């Protein structure tokens, strides 16, 4: 599932490719992917210029000239691609926004969605999200204060979108490894020095993942060599049975809160 770095990567590319452009045509192949009728969706979105694309947690917000907002959540298996008809991936397209001869394809929206909202409605939909971990206001002390009020396993807490927005299964796993803390460890048993290590690891991992285009493999456009580059840099995620690059121990997989997680039993205590 796309997490903060993947959606930030999309946001950067979208601001380069479609901001300032007018949506000239719309095709909706799966009405369940939107929240209004196809007729209403086309009437409110077609011929509108995209004035900005922002990210909040794992969501993207396409701000239209008329004040409406397209709220995107890709969920599991979702991705987007930008290109001409000749570039179109051989996948089922749920929604397509056209910009003359170029198109923005929304793929794999079986669980994800592209919903139409007013600005106020979009804010309300996202009001449950916790702080953005890379914003300057999310300081070490803010993190420590929030952790002091939490209980339960570390991994489960990092996955809580109401606690911190944007971190999912992959990056929670990598953060725990970099911090040297077991993902199953109870927060009540984590020392202050370890919490600081977790905070610093979170900042470093997310920034590095954005720099390398995240871990998902599907390119955003033909010739895109950035998207997915971070998959080769993952230290433990999806590496069950592999050797730890740090100490040589065997990477272990464990289920935590019904989510697969990976760790090094030697490096993480």
C-alpha positions, 0 to 999 in steps of 0.5 A, spaced: 500 500 500 502 506 498 505 510 504 507 517 505 513 517 501 509 514 495 504 519 495 509 525 496 513 522 490 506 522 486 505 529 489 511 532 486 510 529 479 503 531 479 505 538 480 510 538 475 505 534 470 498 536 471 498 543 475 495 548 471 492 544 466 485 543 464 481 536 465 478 536 457 475 529 458 473 524 463 472 516 463 469 513 469 469 505 468 467 503 475 462 508 479 464 505 486 471 508 485 467 515 486 462 518 491 457 521 486 454 519 480 458 519 473 454 525 471 455 529 477 462 528 477 463 530 470 459 536 470 463 538 476 470 536 474 470 536 466 473 543 464 476 545 470 483 547 471 487 543 477 490 549 481 494 545 486 495 538 488 497 537 496 498 531 500 495 529 507 497 522 510 496 517 505 491 522 501 492 526 495 488 532 494 487 535 487 484 542 488 480 545 482 479 552 479 471 551 482 473 550 489 472 543 489 477 537 491 478 530 488 480 526 494 484 520 492 486 514 497 489 509 493 489 503 498 491 496 497 494 495 490 492 502 487 497 506 483 497 512 478 500 513 471 501 519 467 502 519 459 499 518 452 494 513 450 500 509 447 503 509 454 497 506 457 499 500 462 495 494 460 491 494 466 484 495 468 483 503 469 477 505 474 478 512 472 481 517 467 482 524 467 484 527 460 489 533 459 488 533 451 492 528 448 495 526 455 491 522 461 492 521 468 490 513 469 487 511 476 489 503 477 487 498 482 482 502 485 478 496 488 478 498 495 481 506 493 477 511 491 477 518 488 471 522 491 469 529 490 468 534 495 468 541 497 474 544 501 470 544 507 468 537 506 475 534 504 478 537 511 472 534 515 474 527 512 481 528 514 480 531 520 481 524 524 489 524 522 494 525 526 500 530 525 505 530 519 511 526 521 516 531 517 513 537 518 517 542 522 512 543 528 512 535 529 518 536 534 522 531 538 518 533 544 511 533 541 513 526 539 515 524 546 509 527 549 504 523 544 508 517 546 507 518 553 500 518 553 500 511 548 500 504 550 500 497 546 505 495 541 510 500 538 508 497 531 501 498 532 502 505 534 506 507 528 500 504 524 495 508 527 493 514 522 490 518 528 497 518 532 501 520 526 499 520 519 502 517 513 506 511 516 504 504 514 507 497 514 513 498 510 516 504 513 514 502 520 518 496 519 524 500 517 523 505 522 524 500 528 530 496 525 533 503 524 532 505 531 534 498 533 527 496 537 523 490 536 516 492 533 512 488 538 515 491 544 510 495 548 511 502 549 511 502 556 517 498 556 521 503 551 526 507 554 526 515 553 533 514 549 530 509 545 524 513 543 529 519 541 532 513 536 525 512 534 523 519 532 530 520 529 529 514 525 522 516 523 525 522 520 531 519 516 527 513 513 521 517 511 526 523 508 530 518 504 524 514 502 522 520 498 528 522 496 528 515 492 521 515 490 518 510 495 518 502 494 512 501 490 515 498 483 510 501 478 513 507 474 509 514 474 510 515 467 514 512 461 522 514 463 520 514 470 527 511 473 525 514 480 519 511 483 520 504 487 528 505 487 527 505 495 525 498 495 532 496 494 534 500 500 529 496 505 533 493 510 528 488 513 521 489 510 519 483 505 526 480 507 524 474 511 530 469 511 535 474 508 541 476 512 541 482 515 546 487 512 548 490 519 550 483 523 548 477 518 543 474 522 537 471 519 531 476 518 524 474 521 517 475 519 512 475 525 504 477 525 503 483 529 495 486 529 494 482 523 500 485 519 506 482 517 512 485 520 520 483 519 525 484 524 533 482 525 532 478 532 540 480 533 540 488 532 533 489 535 532 488 542 
